Amino acid sequence: MPAGDSAALEAQRQLALAAAHEKAAVEARATASRYGVASATEQRTARALAPLAAAGHHLLADRRWPGSRRAQVDMVVVGPGGVFVVDTKAWADVTIDRDRILRGQEDVTEDLMALADLAYRTEGELAEIGLAPGEVHAVAVLAGRQGVDERVGPVRVVGERDVLGLVARRGARLAPAQVDRVLARCLDWFGQVGAPAPVSTTLPEPVLPAPRVPDAAPVVVPALVPDDAAGEPFEVPAPRGPAGVAPLHDDEEARRTLLQGLLAAPVEEWMTFLHPAQAKVVRRSYNGPARIRGAAGTGKTVVGLHRAAYLARTREGKVLVTTYIRTLPDVLRQMLTRLAPDVVDRVEFAGVHETAKRILDEAGVRVRIDGRQIAAAWTAAWGKVAGGSIIDTDRHEQDYWHEEVASVIKGRGLTRWDQYADLPRLGRRHRLGLQQRRVVWQLYEAYDAELRDRGVHDFADQIALAEAELRRRPPAERYTAVVVDEAQDLTCVMLRMLHGLVGDATDGLTLVGDGQQTIYPGGFTLAEAGISVAGRGTVLDVNYRNTREILQFASMLVRDDEFADIEGATARGDRPAQVPRTGPKPLYVRCAGEADRQRRMVQRVQEVVAEVGTSFGDVGVLSLSRRGVDDATEALRRAGVPVVNLEQYDGVPVNRVKVGTVKRAKGLEFKQVLVVDPYASWFTDKPDGLDDVDRERREFRLRELYVAMTRARDGLWVASI
Ligand SMILES: Nc1ncnc2c1ncn2[C@@H]1O[C@H](COP(=O)(O)OP(=O)(O)OP(=O)(O)O)[C@@H](O)[C@H]1O
């Protein structure tokens, strides 16, 4: 090749190289400007959140996205308000339509779902140390925006100026020691980002065109027009002020927002921090009905509530929390309001009868319940069929037969004599011969006829009708899940009805309870109710409520107790493996008579409220009978002690001594409990010498006392005569 030719080629090569470098430079600049935009907006989010540091929050910026080699999380906030996984979006023209988010015409929901998925995995990671699932939040911050507070699925979408308030308003949910534990785990989970990839200046050797033979024209290097790489279309508010950036919050505003959070009442530990075993049950998925059991005070209700919140958060549709006791759902709602304010409106609380009523109302089925007419129907039926018969003995009060009809026959949904003739009456010790059963059945028939003649229904009818209605017309996904607290209190038909709401759907039905606390007759098995929880059971075994001394005292009552468990076997109560708390021994006093007992009861109340940290509202006075409740109420009122009957208590803190029957106290707890109606013989009678009628009575009574005593957190006082 002639020398001139080779020089020209070299010039061409150099020019091509220069062009390639220039192109690469333009691209690199464009990329840099994109990063610049991102980091500028992220920095603004960081600045918006910065005041939180003064309130005990830790801001982890630019951490590794767990499970990804390259992706980063803009910011993780760990503090008293919980854990917030924050991603800043420099998006303009954003519209949110229900669970979708659009950027102009483009649906960018999936982008947020990646963040949701990360928060979900983080929740699982932190459950390992017991952090309750509801304390981890996915937050997308819209750069340069204000006054936005929306939800796209599980992701909270807020403006840059709203994010501080979002975190601060959560208040003090985690104690400093818990924040430290969560922080340590988060530092591991969201690892450090490694060194950035080195910048390479190596370019491939340019391939030059072959020289044209006749007259080689000079190579024209096209002018390089920078790509349209100015970055994403988004609006950042016009800079203001000397620094060129608008202040996100003036000091006063930030202080006010923070103060709001700091002043919020701290929540109890169990609302945010669980035992890891509890936290896992909350999130576990069961491919059908599940059962959570455990002895008194092991946190079953707590887990049930967290699970309800978790299911509401992660599923479409509503969750129902229900229980037998009419007043308990209100108390549970109050708890959930503080535990999971974000989902409380998607969880319904209703007693099991209220639930039946709603089902029937919606189906247009009329039910007429009239207490007086029901009582009259019973009295008339008893007079016609049972009075003077072989079941009318002084061994049984009418109540016994009323329970037999209401709980055993109607509770188990029996409608034919042959079903009852040889029915194993689980949990009822007194054996009934065929003759007695026949009379009981006739009594039932007569009672039923009396109800129909009067055009009224009783409460068991209401449940049976609702259950039948659900069978006739399965509900159109009314609830996504049903959580039943104190499930051992329900009759067979009640459980069938609740099962009818969700069937065997994954995570549909969660039964929470403790067979040891069964205080109603009418035992049955889950198989009879058409429910199987095989392989989907969990036992909780740390007692968080009682001191060791209280539990030991209460457990003596049920030492030899055997009960018919809903899973089919005759069971002994679950015993907690751990009872971490200790305290003073319970006091058992023998009184000279009823008047003496009332006097000492008032004195005891006055003593305990004189202790630091105990007020009237922390005291529960419990009785097995309504009469006992009336007497105690009267005595306390006379002494000027403020009282509230548990029938009227809805969980809103009130500084009055709570007085009520043990049945009404189910699921509740008090710092100090006074049990006011035992007779000494209840504790001393040996079961061996009793016939089966008395044995049955004794068993139910002792279980009820056990329930009463295990309501006590710190102090227990039992007075007998
Ligand atoms: N992980 C926990 N950390 C601290 N306290 C807890 C925890 N779990 C439960 N508790 C507390 O233990 C007490 C008992 O909890 P809970 O009422 O849920 O028990 P339970 O098993 O439903 O009791 P019961 O069957 O006797 O009604 C409550 O005061 C609750 O706040």
The ligand as an ORCA input file, in Angstrom:
! r2SCAN-3c Opt
* xyz 0 1
  N     -45.322    -12.061     72.575
  C     -45.845    -11.498     73.627
  N     -45.134    -10.619     74.342
  C     -45.635    -10.018     75.418
  N     -46.874    -10.229     75.874
  C     -47.632    -11.107     75.195
  C     -47.175    -11.778     74.052
  N     -48.155    -12.579     73.604
  C     -49.185    -12.410     74.443
  N     -48.883    -11.530     75.394
  C     -49.723    -11.077     76.491
  O     -50.159    -12.205     77.197
  C     -51.448    -12.003     77.676
  C     -52.325    -13.149     77.241
  O     -52.531    -13.100     75.849
  P     -53.886    -13.608     75.201
  O     -55.043    -12.933     75.840
  O     -53.740    -13.531     73.737
  O     -53.828    -15.120     75.669
  P     -54.862    -16.272     75.385
  O     -54.060    -17.476     75.100
  O     -55.869    -15.854     74.381
  O     -55.510    -16.376     76.802
  P     -56.897    -17.018     77.297
  O     -57.102    -18.281     76.578
  O     -56.617    -17.223     78.752
  O     -57.945    -15.975     77.083
  C     -51.907    -10.667     77.145
  O     -51.647     -9.690     78.137
  C     -51.007    -10.442     76.008
  O     -50.876     -9.094     75.791
*
